[in-house]
Amino acid sequence: METKALLELISGREISDIHFRVGHPPILRRGGRLALAAALKPLSEQSIRRLALGLMNERQRASFGASDEVDFQIASSGVSRYEAKLFRQDGRSALSIRALAQAQAHPSLATPPAKRHWVRLTRVCNDHCSFCLD
């Protein structure tokens, strides 16, 4: 599977997550429901790594290309739209991709707190105590 085709598959069908494991068909999350993509063939270890490297940009590839486990973001038109994670599962490579646009915000961010306390961290004390040497 090519990276361009994968990104079109995710964005065109409201798929929020896709998970690849060696020897298993991909698992998709669409509309909050998990589904096995039986129409897509299982990927090999080399195919999963090649797919992950194809999703990385040049700087990510230079920094993390040899890593077995890495989290990175996939930018589309300069805006990060997907989060990807290459990792080992049961001793084999696995790749998870999640659309950030459809990600749920944390419940604590829904309403701001009633009171806010601000603390300014500086190296200068503003108490002006008469006994202090600093």
Secondary structure as UniProt FT lines:
FT   HELIX           3..12
FT   TURN            13..14
FT   STRAND          15..22
FT   STRAND          24..30
FT   TURN            31..32
FT   STRAND          33..36
FT   TURN            38..39
FT   HELIX           45..55
FT   HELIX           58..64
FT   TURN            65..66
FT   STRAND          70..76
FT   TURN            77..78
FT   STRAND          79..89
FT   TURN            90..91
FT   STRAND          92..99
FT   TURN            101..102
FT   HELIX           107..109
//
